[in-house]
C-alpha cells in the first residue's frame, strides 16, 4: 500500500485522448463491477417478490382485500424499502466502512476502536457483534430454503398435478447446490450477473404488465396510505409488519458485500435497476390483487401471462440458486473472519480459485448448512410456513447494526450526542418495530433461526473464553523468553545447520516446542525464529506493514506477522517478505515447530467455565483444523510437539 499522497507526487499531465480513454476504462470497470454486484449482493432481496406480497395480504391476517388496504400495504412496502434499504444501508451505513470493507465484523471493529479508551465497553460491543454474526447463520439456512422452495412452487400454479413434486424437486436443487460447492463458482460465476440482470428486468416487465392494467395502484407511493393503514388496523398492522419485513431481507448484504465491489457499483445497481424493478413488481402484484383478490394464493406467478409461467419458473429457480450461493459464500466468509479473530477454531479453508482470493470453500460449514437447509425444506414443507419463520434473525441483525452504528458515529466520528441519538434512534425505532412484529412468529417457526444463532453464539463464546483461559495457563507455566535465552547461551547447546521456526501465540514466553526439542534432541539450530501471528481489527494489512523483525542475538529472531481479518494467513509468503528485510531463510533447510495442546477439562480453578463448556471447548480443540495447513506450511518441514494443559 502506497503512502497517502504518492499519486500526487508522481502525477504527470496526460493528453486529452489518454484522459478520454482512461475515463472510458473507468466507466467500463464500473459497469463490470455493477453487473457482478447484481449476482452477489442483491440475490436475497431480489427474490423477495416471490413470497412477500402473498404473505403481507394473507387471508389469515383478517384484513379485507379491498383497494384501500392493498394500497396501504403496498405503501408500507415502498417506504420500508426507501427508509431501511435506501436511506439506512445504501446511503448511510455504507459510509461506515472499515478501509473499504463492510459487514458486522467490520462494524464491530470500527465501534470498538471508537471506544478504545473504554475497555469495559469494548467487551460489550464484541459480545453484541458475536450475537449479530451468529444470527447470520440462521438467515443463511432459511434463505436458500425459502427462495428455492418458493421458486419451484410455481410449478403447481401451472398444474396441481405437480404439487407433490415441489418439495422433492427443491431438495434435489439444494443438494446439487451444496455438492457443487467444492468446485467453486469460478466456472459459473460469470453467469451470475447476466442471469440476475435478466431476473430484475423480468421483475420490472411483469410489474409494468400489472400496473398498466390497473394504474391506480401507483397511488401507494403516497405515504398517507401507509399512515392510514397503520391507524386503521392497529392490531393487525403489527402482524402485517412481520410480513413486510420479508421485502427488506437482504438489505444487510448490501453493506456486508460492498468491500467486494465498492460503494459506487452497489449504489448504482440499487438505484438504477434493483429498487425500480422491485417497486414495479410489488405494485404490479398489488394491481393484480385489486382486480382479482383470489390471486392472493400466488400473486407473483399469476401476474405473468400464462405463456410466460414456465420460463419464469426456470428463471426464478436460477435466481434463487444464485441468491442461495451468495448466502452460502457469505457464510464461508464470515466463518473465516471469525476464525481469524479467534471466535471459532481453525477449519480447513479451501481456495477454489487461483484468481479470486475471496472464493473459498469450508467443508464443515458447507455440510452443516446443507443438513440444516434440508431439514428446513422438509420440515416446513412450503414457502408460506418458512415465511412464518423468516425475518426474526434478519431484524435482530439490523437492530445490532443500528446499535453499533451509534458508537461509530458518536465516538469515532465525534458527531454531537443529540444528533447521534436522533439519527440512530429513528432507525432503531423502525428496527424495533420490525423485530417485535417478527417475534409473533416464534411459535410458528421463528425459533428455528434463533436456535441456530444461539448454538453458534455459544460455540463462539465458549471458544473465545476457553482460548483466554488456555492462554493464561500457558503463560503462567512459561519461562520468560529473554531470561531463558540469557541462561541458555551461558552454556550453549550444540548448533546444527538450518533454521528452526517456532510458532507461538505468546511472543514474550518461551515456546513449549523449544523446551521439548532441547530436552529430546539436545541441539539448537544455527538460526532460530520465534514467530507470532497477530490478527488486527482492520480487514486488510498491506505487505509493507505485515512483518516486523527484532534481533535477539545469537542467531535468534523475534518475528511478528500481522494480518487483517480478511487476509489469508501464509507463513511461507511472510518469510519471503522477511528476506527483503535482511532475514534470508532457505525453505529447504527450514523446520517449523508447532505446539499442539491437548486440553484436559478439570472444572476447577479461578475463572474456569462450567463443566459442560469445558468439555465443549476440549472437543472443539481436539477437532480444530491442522495449524500447518491453515498457515500454509510445507507438510514435510513441520514437526509437531504436544503438551497437555488443564483448564
C-alpha positions in Angstrom: 0.0 0.0 0.0 1.5 3.3 -1.0 1.7 6.2 1.4 -1.0 8.9 1.1 -0.2 11.5 -1.4 2.0 9.2 -3.5 -0.2 9.6 -6.5 0.1 13.4 -6.4 3.9 13.2 -6.2 4.0 11.1 -9.4 1.3 12.9 -11.3 2.0 13.9 -14.9 -0.4 15.8 -17.2 -1.9 13.5 -19.8 -3.1 14.4 -23.3 -6.9 14.7 -23.9 -7.1 11.4 -25.8 -5.4 9.5 -23.0 -7.7 11.1 -20.5 -10.7 10.1 -22.5 -9.5 6.5 -22.9 -8.9 6.3 -19.1 -12.4 7.7 -18.5 -13.9 5.0 -20.7 -11.9 2.3 -18.9 -13.1 3.5 -15.6 -16.7 3.5 -16.9 -16.2 0.1 -18.3 -14.7 -1.1 -14.9 -17.7 0.4 -13.0 -20.1 -1.2 -15.4 -18.5 -4.6 -15.0 -18.4 -4.3 -11.2 -22.1 -3.2 -11.2 -23.1 -6.2 -13.2 -21.1 -8.5 -10.9 -22.7 -6.9 -7.9 -26.1 -7.8 -9.2 -25.3 -11.5 -9.0 -23.8 -11.4 -5.5 -25.2 -8.5 -3.5 -28.9 -8.4 -4.5 -29.8 -12.1 -4.7 -31.6 -12.3 -1.3 -33.6 -9.0 -1.6 -34.2 -9.7 -5.3 -36.1 -12.9 -4.7 -38.4 -11.5 -2.0 -41.2 -10.7 -4.6 -41.7 -14.5 -4.9 -43.4 -14.6 -1.5 -43.5 -11.2 0.2 -46.8 -9.8 -1.2 -48.6 -13.2 -0.7 -47.6 -13.2 3.0 -48.4 -9.5 3.5 -52.0 -9.9 2.3 -52.5 -13.5 3.5 -56.2 -14.0 4.5 -55.2 -15.2 7.9 -54.4 -11.6 8.9 -58.1 -10.8 8.9 -57.7 -7.7 6.7 -60.2 -7.4 3.8 -58.5 -7.4 0.3 -60.1 -4.1 -0.9 -58.3 -1.3 -2.7 -57.6 1.0 0.3 -56.0 -1.9 2.3 -53.9 -3.1 -0.7 -52.7 0.5 -1.3 -51.9 0.8 2.4 -49.9 -2.5 2.4 -48.0 -1.6 -0.7 -47.2 1.9 0.7 -45.7 0.2 3.8 -43.5 -2.0 1.5 -42.4 1.0 -0.6 -41.5 3.2 2.3 -39.8 0.3 4.1 -37.6 -0.1 1.0 -36.8 3.6 0.8 -36.1 4.1 4.5 -34.5 0.8 5.6 -32.7 -0.1 2.4 -32.1 3.1 0.5 -31.6 5.6 3.4 -30.2 3.4 6.2 -28.0 0.9 4.3 -27.2 2.3 0.9 -26.8 5.9 1.8 -25.7 6.0 5.5 -24.3 2.6 6.6 -22.0 2.4 3.6 -20.2 5.4 5.0 -19.2 3.3 8.0 -16.6 1.3 6.0 -13.5 -0.2 7.6 -10.9 0.5 4.9 -13.5 -0.3 2.3 -15.0 -3.3 4.0 -18.5 -3.5 5.4 -20.5 -6.1 7.4 -21.0 -6.7 11.0 -17.3 -7.7 11.7 -16.0 -4.5 10.2 -18.6 -2.5 12.1 -17.7 -4.1 15.4 -14.0 -3.3 14.7 -14.9 0.4 14.0 -17.1 0.7 17.0 -14.5 -0.9 19.3 -11.8 1.4 18.0 -14.1 4.4 18.8 -14.3 3.4 22.4 -10.7 2.1 22.8 -10.3 4.2 25.9 -13.2 2.4 27.5 -12.3 -1.3 27.7 -15.4 -2.2 29.5 -17.5 -1.0 26.5 -15.3 -2.9 24.1 -16.2 -6.2 25.7 -19.9 -5.4 25.4 -19.6 -4.4 21.8 -17.7 -7.6 21.0 -20.5 -9.6 22.6 -23.1 -7.7 20.6 -21.0 -8.4 17.4 -20.8 -12.1 18.2 -24.6 -12.2 18.7 -25.2 -10.5 15.3 -22.7 -12.7 13.5 -24.2 -15.8 14.9 -27.7 -14.7 13.8 -26.4 -14.6 10.2 -26.1 -18.4 10.2 -29.9 -18.7 11.0 -30.5 -16.4 8.0 -28.1 -18.4 5.9 -30.2 -21.5 6.5 -33.6 -20.0 5.7 -32.6 -18.0 2.7 -31.8 -21.0 0.4 -34.8 -22.9 1.8 -37.5 -20.3 1.3 -36.0 -19.0 -2.0 -35.7 -22.3 -3.8 -38.9 -23.7 -2.5 -40.9 -20.5 -3.5 -39.4 -20.6 -7.0 -40.3 -24.3 -7.5 -43.8 -23.8 -6.2 -44.6 -22.0 -9.5 -45.0 -25.5 -11.0 -48.1 -26.1 -9.0 -49.6 -22.8 -10.3 -49.4 -24.3 -13.8 -51.0 -27.6 -12.8 -52.0 -29.1 -9.5 -50.6 -32.5 -10.6 -47.1 -31.2 -9.9 -47.8 -30.2 -6.3 -46.4 -33.5 -4.8 -43.2 -32.9 -6.7 -42.4 -29.5 -5.3 -40.5 -30.5 -2.2 -38.6 -33.3 -3.9 -37.5 -31.0 -6.7 -36.5 -28.3 -4.2 -34.5 -30.9 -2.3 -32.8 -32.0 -5.5 -31.8 -28.4 -6.4 -30.5 -27.7 -2.9 -28.5 -31.0 -2.7 -26.9 -30.3 -6.1 -26.1 -26.7 -5.0 -24.2 -27.9 -1.9 -22.5 -30.8 -3.7 -21.1 -28.4 -6.3 -19.7 -26.0 -3.7 -16.3 -27.8 -3.5 -15.7 -27.0 -7.2 -16.0 -23.3 -6.6 -18.1 -20.8 -8.6 -15.3 -19.6 -11.0 -16.8 -21.6 -13.8 -20.4 -20.4 -13.5 -19.8 -17.2 -11.6 -19.5 -15.1 -14.8 -23.2 -16.1 -15.4 -24.4 -14.8 -12.1 -24.5 -11.1 -13.1 -26.3 -11.6 -16.5 -28.8 -14.1 -15.1 -29.6 -11.7 -12.2 -29.9 -8.8 -14.7 -32.4 -10.8 -16.7 -34.3 -11.6 -13.5 -34.6 -7.9 -12.5 -35.6 -7.0 -16.0 -38.3 -9.7 -15.9 -39.5 -8.4 -12.5 -39.9 -4.9 -13.8 -41.6 -6.1 -17.0 -44.1 -8.3 -15.1 -44.8 -5.4 -12.7 -45.4 -3.0 -15.6 -47.7 -5.5 -17.2 -49.9 -5.4 -14.0 -49.6 -1.7 -13.4 -50.8 -0.9 -17.0 -54.0 -2.9 -16.3 -54.7 -1.0 -13.1 -52.6 2.2 -12.8 -54.4 3.5 -9.7 -52.1 1.3 -7.7 -49.4 4.0 -8.1 -51.3 6.0 -5.5 -49.5 3.8 -3.0 -46.4 6.0 -3.5 -48.2 8.5 -1.2 -47.1 7.8 2.4 -50.6 8.8 3.6 -51.8 5.4 2.6 -49.3 3.7 4.9 -50.3 6.0 7.7 -54.0 5.3 7.1 -53.3 1.6 7.1 -51.4 1.7 10.4 -54.0 3.8 12.2 -57.0 1.9 10.7 -55.6 -1.6 11.6 -53.7 -1.0 14.8 -53.5 -4.6 16.0 -53.4 -6.2 12.5 -50.6 -3.8 11.4 -48.3 -5.5 13.9 -48.9 -8.8 12.3 -48.5 -7.4 8.8 -45.2 -5.8 9.7 -43.8 -9.3 10.3 -44.6 -10.0 6.6 -43.5 -6.6 5.3 -40.0 -7.3 6.7 -39.7 -10.0 4.1 -39.4 -7.3 1.4 -36.3 -5.9 3.1 -34.5 -9.1 3.9 -31.1 -9.0 2.3 -30.6 -5.3 3.0 -27.7 -6.1 5.3 -26.0 -7.9 2.4 -25.7 -4.6 0.5 -23.5 -3.3 3.3 -21.6 -6.5 4.0 -20.6 -7.1 0.4 -19.6 -3.6 -0.5 -15.9 -4.5 0.0 -16.1 -6.8 -3.0 -17.3 -4.2 -5.4 -17.1 -0.8 -3.8 -19.8 1.7 -2.8 -20.3 3.1 -6.2 -21.3 0.0 -8.1 -23.6 -1.2 -5.3 -25.4 2.2 -5.2 -25.6 2.4 -9.0 -27.1 -1.1 -9.2 -29.6 -0.4 -6.4 -30.9 3.0 -7.5 -30.5 2.3 -11.2 -32.1 -1.2 -11.5 -32.9 -3.2 -8.4 -35.1 -0.7 -6.5 -37.1 0.3 -9.6 -37.6 -3.4 -10.6 -38.7 -4.4 -7.1 -41.1 -1.5 -6.7 -42.6 -2.2 -10.1 -43.1 -5.8 -9.3 -44.6 -5.2 -5.9 -47.0 -2.7 -7.3 -47.8 -5.0 -10.3 -48.8 -7.7 -7.8 -50.9 -5.2 -5.9 -52.7 -4.2 -9.1 -53.5 -7.8 -9.8 -54.9 -8.2 -6.2 -57.1 -5.1 -6.7 -58.5 -6.6 -9.9 -58.5 -10.3 -8.7 -58.4 -10.7 -4.9 -58.4 -14.5 -5.3 -54.9 -14.3 -6.9 -53.5 -13.9 -3.4 -52.7 -17.6 -3.3 -49.7 -16.9 -5.5 -49.7 -13.3 -6.9 -46.2 -13.5 -8.3 -46.8 -16.3 -10.8 -50.4 -15.3 -11.5 -49.1 -11.8 -12.5 -47.3 -13.1 -15.6 -49.1 -14.2 -18.8 -49.8 -17.9 -19.0 -47.3 -18.4 -21.8 -44.5 -17.0 -19.6 -45.2 -19.1 -16.5 -42.7 -21.9 -17.0 -40.0 -19.7 -18.4 -40.5 -17.5 -15.2 -40.3 -20.6 -13.0 -37.0 -21.5 -14.7 -35.6 -18.0 -14.3 -36.8 -17.8 -10.7 -35.1 -21.1 -9.9 -31.9 -19.8 -11.4 -32.2 -16.5 -9.5 -32.9 -18.3 -6.2 -29.9 -20.6 -6.7 -27.7 -17.6 -7.2 -29.2 -15.9 -4.1 -28.5 -19.1 -2.2 -25.0 -19.2 -3.5 -24.3 -15.7 -2.3 -25.6 -16.5 1.1 -23.5 -19.7 1.3 -20.4 -17.8 0.2 -21.2 -15.2 2.9 -21.3 -18.0 5.5 -17.8 -19.1 4.4 -16.5 -15.6 4.5 -17.9 -14.7 8.0 -16.6 -18.1 9.3 -13.1 -17.3 8.0 -13.3 -13.9 9.7 -14.5 -15.4 12.9 -11.5 -17.9 12.8 -9.1 -15.1 12.2 -10.5 -13.1 15.1 -10.4 -16.0 17.5 -14.1 -16.7 17.8 -14.0 -20.1 16.1 -11.4 -22.9 15.9 -9.3 -23.4 12.8 -11.1 -25.1 9.9 -10.0 -26.4 6.6 -10.4 -23.5 4.2 -10.0 -24.4 0.5 -9.2 -21.8 -2.1 -11.3 -22.7 -5.1 -10.0 -20.0 -7.5 -6.4 -19.1 -8.3 -7.5 -15.6 -9.4 -10.2 -14.7 -6.9 -8.9 -14.9 -3.3 -12.5 -14.4 -2.0 -13.7 -17.7 -3.5 -13.3 -20.2 -0.7 -14.9 -23.4 0.4 -15.1 -24.7 4.0 -16.3 -28.3 4.0 -17.5 -28.4 7.6 -19.7 -25.3 7.2 -20.9 -26.5 3.8 -22.3 -29.8 5.1 -23.7 -28.4 8.3 -25.5 -25.8 6.3 -26.7 -28.4 3.8 -28.2 -30.6 6.6 -29.9 -27.6 8.2 -31.4 -26.3 4.9 -32.7 -29.7 4.0 -34.3 -30.0 7.5 -36.0 -26.7 7.0 -37.3 -27.6 3.5 -38.6 -31.0 4.5 -39.8 -29.9 8.0 -41.7 -26.8 7.0 -42.8 -28.1 3.6 -43.9 -24.9 2.0 -42.6 -21.3 1.5 -45.6 -20.0 3.4 -44.6 -21.9 6.5 -41.0 -20.9 6.0 -42.1 -17.3 5.7 -43.5 -17.6 9.2 -40.0 -18.4 10.5 -38.2 -15.9 8.3 -37.3 -12.4 9.5 -36.6 -12.9 13.2 -32.8 -13.3 12.7 -32.7 -10.6 9.9 -34.4 -7.9 12.0 -32.3 -8.7 15.0 -29.2 -8.3 12.9 -30.5 -4.9 11.6 -31.0 -3.8 15.2 -27.5 -4.8 16.1 -26.2 -2.8 13.1 -28.0 0.3 14.2 -26.7 0.0 17.8 -23.1 -0.4 16.6 -23.6 2.5 14.2 -24.3 4.7 17.1 -20.9 4.1 18.7 -19.2 4.6 15.4 -21.0 8.0 14.7 -20.7 9.2 18.3 -17.2 8.1 19.4 -15.3 7.5 16.2 -16.7 10.4 14.0 -17.4 12.6 17.1 -20.8 13.9 16.0 -22.9 15.7 18.7 -24.7 13.4 21.0 -28.2 14.8 20.2 -27.7 14.2 16.5 -26.5 10.7 17.1 -29.5 9.9 19.3 -31.9 11.4 16.8 -30.4 9.7 13.8 -29.8 6.2 15.2 -32.9 6.5 17.4 -35.1 6.9 14.3 -33.7 3.8 12.7 -33.7 1.9 16.0 -37.4 2.6 16.4 -38.1 1.1 12.9 -35.9 -1.9 13.6 -37.6 -2.5 17.0 -41.0 -2.3 15.3 -40.0 -4.9 12.8 -38.2 -7.1 15.3 -41.1 -7.0 17.7 -43.5 -7.9 14.9 -41.4 -10.9 13.9 -41.4 -12.2 17.5 -45.0 -13.1 16.9 -43.6 -15.8 14.6 -41.7 -17.6 17.3 -44.1 -20.4 17.8 -44.7 -20.8 14.1 -41.1 -21.5 13.4 -39.3 -18.3 14.3 -37.5 -20.3 17.0 -35.6 -22.2 14.3 -33.2 -19.5 13.1 -32.9 -18.2 16.7 -31.9 -21.7 17.9 -29.3 -21.9 15.1 -27.9 -18.5 16.1 -27.9 -19.4 19.8 -25.9 -22.6 19.1 -23.4 -20.7 17.0 -23.2 -17.9 19.7 -22.5 -20.5 22.4 -19.7 -22.1 20.3 -18.1 -18.7 19.7 -18.2 -17.5 23.3 -17.0 -20.9 24.6 -14.1 -21.0 22.1 -13.1 -17.4 22.9 -13.4 -17.9 26.7 -11.6 -21.3 26.5 -8.7 -19.8 24.5 -8.3 -17.0 27.0 -8.1 -19.5 29.9 -5.7 -21.7 27.9 -3.5 -18.6 27.2 -3.4 -17.8 30.9 -2.5 -21.3 31.9 0.3 -21.4 29.3 1.6 -18.0 30.3 1.6 -19.0 34.0 3.7 -22.1 33.3 6.0 -20.5 30.7 9.5 -19.1 31.2 10.2 -15.6 30.0 12.0 -15.8 26.7 14.6 -13.2 27.4 15.6 -14.9 30.7 15.6 -18.3 29.1 17.9 -17.3 26.2 20.3 -15.5 28.6 20.6 -18.6 30.6 20.8 -20.9 27.6 23.7 -19.2 25.9 25.8 -19.2 29.0 26.5 -22.8 28.2 25.0 -23.1 24.7 24.0 -26.5 23.3 25.4 -27.8 20.0 24.2 -25.8 17.0 23.1 -27.6 13.8 22.8 -26.1 10.3 19.4 -24.7 9.2 16.6 -22.6 10.5 14.0 -23.5 13.2 10.8 -21.5 13.2 8.8 -21.8 16.4 5.2 -20.7 16.1 4.0 -19.2 19.4 0.9 -17.2 20.5 2.9 -15.8 23.4 5.9 -13.8 22.0 7.4 -12.9 25.4 7.3 -16.5 26.6 9.5 -19.5 25.7 7.6 -21.9 23.4 7.0 -25.3 24.8 8.1 -26.8 21.5 11.6 -25.3 22.0 11.8 -26.8 25.5 10.7 -30.2 24.2 13.2 -30.0 21.3 16.1 -29.2 23.6 15.0 -31.8 26.1 14.8 -34.6 23.5 17.3 -33.6 20.7 19.8 -31.7 22.8 20.6 -29.3 19.9 19.7 -25.9 18.6 19.6 -24.7 15.0 22.1 -22.1 13.9 19.1 -19.7 13.3 16.0 -19.6 15.4 12.9 -17.6 14.7 10.1 -17.1 17.2 7.1 -16.3 15.1 3.8 -14.9 16.3 0.8 -14.3 14.1 -1.4 -11.3 15.1 -4.8 -10.5 13.6 -5.8 -6.9 13.7 -9.2 -5.2 13.8 -8.8 -3.9 10.2 -9.8 -6.0 7.2 -6.5 -5.9 5.3 -2.9 -5.4 6.2 -0.6 -4.5 3.3 2.7 -6.3 2.7 4.8 -3.3 3.8 3.1 -3.4 7.3 2.9 -7.2 7.6 6.2 -8.3 9.0 8.1 -6.9 12.0 11.6 -8.3 13.0 13.6 -8.0 16.1 17.1 -9.4 16.7 17.5 -11.2 19.9 21.2 -12.2 19.5 23.0 -15.5 19.0 21.2 -16.1 15.7 17.7 -15.7 17.3 15.0 -13.5 15.9 11.5 -12.5 17.0 9.1 -12.2 14.1 5.6 -10.8 14.3 3.3 -11.3 11.3 0.2 -9.1 11.2 -2.9 -10.0 9.2 -6.3 -8.3 8.8 -9.3 -10.4 9.4 -9.9 -10.6 5.7 -6.3 -11.6 4.9 -5.4 -15.2 4.2 -2.6 -16.4 6.5 0.5 -17.6 4.6 3.7 -18.0 6.6 5.8 -19.0 3.6 4.9 -15.7 2.0 5.7 -13.8 5.2 9.2 -15.4 5.2 9.7 -14.1 1.7 8.9 -10.6 2.9 11.3 -11.1 5.8 14.1 -12.0 3.3 13.8 -8.5 1.8 14.3 -7.2 5.4 17.5 -9.0 6.0 16.3 -12.4 7.3 17.0 -14.7 4.4 15.6 -18.1 5.0 16.2 -21.2 2.8 12.9 -23.1 2.7 14.7 -26.4 2.1 16.7 -26.1 5.3 13.9 -24.7 7.5 11.9 -26.7 10.1 8.6 -25.5 11.6 8.0 -26.5 15.2 4.4 -26.4 16.4 3.0 -26.9 19.9 -0.3 -28.8 20.0 -2.1 -28.5 23.3 -4.3 -31.3 24.5 -7.0 -29.7 26.6 -7.9 -31.6 29.8 -11.1 -30.2 31.4 -10.9 -30.1 35.2 -13.8 -27.9 36.3 -11.7 -26.2 38.8 -9.6 -23.1 39.1 -10.2 -19.4 39.1 -12.1 -18.2 36.0 -13.0 -21.7 35.0 -16.0 -22.3 32.8 -19.0 -24.5 33.6 -18.1 -28.2 33.2 -20.2 -28.7 30.1 -18.5 -25.7 28.4 -15.1 -27.1 29.4 -16.0 -30.4 27.7 -17.3 -28.5 24.7 -14.1 -26.5 24.4 -12.0 -29.6 24.7 -14.0 -31.2 21.9 -13.6 -28.1 19.7 -9.8 -28.1 20.4 -9.5 -31.8 19.5 -11.3 -31.3 16.2 -9.6 -28.0 15.3 -8.0 -27.9 11.9 -4.4 -28.6 11.4 -2.3 -25.5 12.0 0.2 -26.4 9.3 -2.5 -26.5 6.7 -4.1 -23.3 8.0 -0.8 -21.3 7.9 0.2 -23.0 4.6 3.3 -24.6 5.9 5.1 -27.2 3.8 3.9 -30.6 5.3 7.3 -32.2 5.0 9.0 -29.5 7.0 6.7 -29.5 10.1 7.4 -31.0 13.5 4.5 -31.1 15.9 5.2 -31.5 19.7 2.3 -32.0 22.1 1.6 -31.0 25.6 -1.3 -31.4 28.0 -2.9 -28.4 29.5 -5.6 -28.4 32.3 -8.3 -25.8 32.2 
